[in-house]
């Protein structure tokens, strides 16, 4: 389906102050220690290797 074929008629228009009043929750700062991504990657790799038989 092409974008121009999508029916948006059931979606109400946004008010002018929508984004001003929107409560956006930004992600908190990472709490993991240094190297956590490498550790997770290694664990996932071992899991895949063990279950790929």
Buried (B, 14 or more C-beta within 10 A) or exposed (E): EEEEEEEEEEEEEEEEEEEEEEEEEEEEEEEEEEEEEEEEEEEEEEEEEEEEE
